[in-house]
Amino acid sequence: MSTAPQRAKPPHCDYEGTFRLLGQKHVLTILWSLVQKSPQRFNELQKSVGANTATVTDRLRRLEGLGLVERAVIRVVPRRVEYRLSPMGRDLVRIFRPITRWREKYS
């Protein structure tokens, strides 16, 4: 029987998952790059993000899995893959403007 004191769980925050995703390295840069130009090929995104192939691939897969980014395979030789924001991704990036205004106001 354990007598170790149990730690209190921190209060649940409805925004925590979203902020955790957006806080991952390079996620905001990928989203912002797709706002600036869409669609983009992988190499264009990687260059604009400035991260290695594995990291960009991982972030794009996560964003695609969550429905924020769409991946389209163009059947040409050589094969092309393009990425663009999904409708849900475009809804998400709309919150960036009010956050920017808030930052400008209080910075």
N, C-alpha and C positions, 0 to 999 in steps of 0.2 A: 504494500500500500504506500503510495507516494504522498508525502506531506509537503512537497514543494509548493510554494505559493503560485497561483495561476496569475498570469499577466492579463490585465484587462485588454480587451480588443479595442482598437481605435474605432471611433464612430464611422459608420459607412458613409461614403461620399458618392453621390450619383455621378459626379464628374471625374472621379478618379481614373476609371478605365480609359476615358477619352484623353485625359491629360497624360496618362502613362504612355499611350500610343503616340501622341503628338510630341512627347518628350524624348522619344527614341532618336538617337543620332541620325541625322539626314532625312527624317520623315518630312519635316516641314519644308526643307529645301526641295525635296522631290515634288511635293504638292505645289509649292510656289513656282517651280520650274514649269509644271504642267499648266498652271494658270497663265503664265507668260506665253507659252507656245504649246499648242496641242493639235494633233498628236505629235509625239516625239519618239524617235527610235532609241533603243537602249543606249547606244554609244553617245548620243546627244545628251541624254539624261545623266549618264555617268560623268561626262565631261562637265556639265553644269553643276553637278553635286560635288564633284571632286573626291569621290570615295572609290574604293576598290570594287572590282566586279562582284565579289561574293557579298559584300555589304549591300550594294544597290540591288542585286538579285533578291536577297533576303527581304529587304524593305518593300520592294515592288510586289513580291509574293504575298506578304502580309497585307498590304494595302488592297491588293486584288482579292484576297480571301475575305476581307471585310466588306468588299463591294465598293470601295472608294475609287479604285482605279480599274480601268478596263484594258485588257490586253488583246490585241488583234494580230493574227498571223496573216500576212499578205503572201499569197501563194505565187511567188515569182522566183526566178533563179538569179542570184541566191535569195533564199527566203528572207523576208523582212518581218520584224515584229515591231509593232507600234503600241505606245501607251497613251491613254488619255484619261482625264477625270470622268468618272461616271456621274450620273445625275446626283447620286448621294454625295459623291466627292465634291461636286460643285456647290451643293448646299452647305457642306462643312466649311469650305474655304470662304464662304460669305461672312462667317463670323470673324474673319481676320481684320476686316475694316474697322468694326467697333473696337476691337482690341487695340489696333494701331492708334485710333483716336484717343482711347483711354491712356495709352502709354505716352503719347505726345502731350496730353494734358497734364500728366503727373510726373513727367521726367524732368 
